[in-house]
Amino acid sequence: MTTQREHLIGLLLGAEEDWPTAFEALVRRLGVLQTPDGVQHRIASERVTIEPFNLRDSVRQDLCIDRLAYWYYHPREWLKKASLMDDLYLLNSPFTFQSMEKHSAYCAMLRLGLNVPNTVLVPYKHPVDNARWAYTSAKYNQAFDLDAVAEEMGYPLFMKPFDGGGWRGVSRVRDREELHAAYDESGEMLMHLQESIDYDVFARALTIGPETMVMKFRPDEPMHNRYEVAHDFLSQKAGEETIAIAQTVNAFFRWEFNSCEMLVKDDIVYPIDYANACPDVAVTSLHYYFPWAMKSLLKWSSFCVMTDRIAKTQVDTAPWFAIADDPDLDYAAKIVAYQALASQHFDTERYQEFCAATLGHVDEFVYEYVTSPEFRSMLTSTIQQTYPTHEWERFEAHFGGLLGIWADDNSHLAG
């Protein structure tokens, strides 16, 4: 007798409509999935609402794709409760995103030997409002010379919040005047000063489970033009290293839906930003790469629920630091060893076998969807919600053209 199982994926969302609409459309196209053991699976999705919850209430979902809890406490605490009490599978651990913000992420990856640019944490310009702070500050805070710190590091520098936040408060400082202006504006934000790398390529890697797409990024361009459609823009060595670093970051911190920014200069890879609880997956940003992101999110989520994958929400530093501290391993050997640990964490080989055996039809129906009027309607709606009326026609042509290139490049997937 054939066993049937039902799985529910929850979407915890903010203001996004584009990718959730696309993801939901692809979930509907999955149909009945049969695993090699003869079990038939059906997967559905629903949007999670925010409301009072009893800590003893069970949750309906098997997996949640969270895009909100980094910013808001109430949904974050629901996720933590659901993970601890109900084994809800979370693509990104709220436990580590809460404690391992960008500052801790820099420290951990420095311990692993990665080429994180020189970084200094400076005290608050205006400390948080706390009655005890004035006494503590007067007794223990050491006077410091901000100019001397900057000059020792060398201009230009970046000043940015220690905990990140979607480019919030990031300033490029080229001289003393800009340094003090940025520091004055930081207010109650705790700031890093970070060395600026004169890079050849700015690479941004989006990783979903064991799937990674490394894209050429142009941060000075407007958002719709930042991801350049480019192939082979890195050497094989640098390309493999960027993938290894992105997957190392995710496996280390227990993140499965995250982006990693890296600068590449003379084939040396410098990770600069890689703690992104809500990575950019908007169709108006990713355009050509959007179908890959949706397909990867669908496949990884399906694999997790259908194989009853157990989420690991806490960092286990021991195996990583054992590699980092091994005097017999040079940098290249450590990168290879980190990649092996990441592949083990993501069960990459099993995932690939699962996709081949159970999700072989996904490529075809993703192509069918992206080239359909239904997708075009979603794209049009997104454009009209994002841009002023006089720019609608321009962006219809812009994004339609880029997605048309994707369709041409992937026409072999058509049924």
C-alpha positions, 0 to 999 in steps of 0.5 A: 500500500502506497503511503501518502504524506502532506508537507506545508511550507510557511512564508514569513514575509514583509513587504515582498510580493514578487518572489512569494508569488513566483514561489507559490506558483512553482509549488503548485506545479510540483504535483505528486512527488514519489520518492524511491521508497514508494512514498507519495508526497504533496507540498503546499505553501501558505503565508504565515500571519502574525498574531498572539501565540501560546507557547504550548500551541503546535505549529502547522508548518513543517518548514518556514522561509523567514524574511521578517524575523531579523527585523521584528522581535515577535515573529523571531520569538515565534520562530524560536519557539516553533524550532525548540518545541515543534522542530519547525525547520528554519532555513536560517537559524534565528539563534545565530542571526541574533548573536552572530551579527556582522561583528561576530561573523567577522571574528569567526571567519578571521579565526578560520583564516579568511582574508577579511579586510582589516577592521576596527570597532570604535566606541559609540559616538552617542551611547545608548540612553542608560542611566549607568552609562555616564558613570561607566564611561567616565570611569572606564572609557579610554580616550582615543584618537579617531584620526590616528586610528583611521590614518594607521588603517589608511584611507579610504575606509568604510564606516558601517554598523557592527550589526549590519542592516541592508547597507544602513549607515554605510559610509565611504570615508576618504579623508578626515572631514568625511570620517568625522561627518560619518562618525557624527551621523552614526549617533547611537549605532556602534560602528566598524571602521574597515579597510577599503580594498581596491578590487578587480571584481565585486562578487556577490554569492547567493547560496540556498542550501548547497546551491550557490550562484556567484554573480558580478555585482556593481554596487555603484549602479542603481539596484536594477542594474547592479547584477551584471549578466556575466559568465566566467568573470572569475578565474577557476581558482577564485570562482571555486574559492568564492563558492567555498567561502559562501558555503563555509559561512552558511554551514558554520553559522547554520544559515541556508538562505544567505548572500556573501559579498566578496572582493577579488583582487589579483585572485585573492578573495576578501569576504566583506559582508556575509551575514544577511538574514534577508538576502535580496531575491527581488525580481527587479534586482536579480532579473536574469538570476531570479529563476535560478533563485526560485528553483533552488529555493523550491528544490532545497525546501522540498528536499528538507521536508520530504527527507525529514531533514533535522535542522541544526540551529546552533554553531559547533565551532570545534571541527572548523577551528580544528582545521583553522588551527592545524599548522600543517594546512596552508590557506588553500588546504584549509579552503578545501577542508572547509568546503568538505565540512560544508558539503557534509553539513548540507548533505550535498551528495544526497541532495543531488541524488534526490533532485535527480530521482525525484525533482527531475521535472522541475527544470522544465516547469520552471522554464514553462512558468518563467516564459508564461503570461502568468509570470509576465503578469507578476513582473508587470505588477512588481514594476508598477508597484516599484517604479513611477508611471513614466518609467513602466515602459522602460522597465518592462523592456529592461527586465523583459529583455534580461529574462528573455536572455535567460529564456534563450540561454535555457531553451534546452529545458523546454518540454 
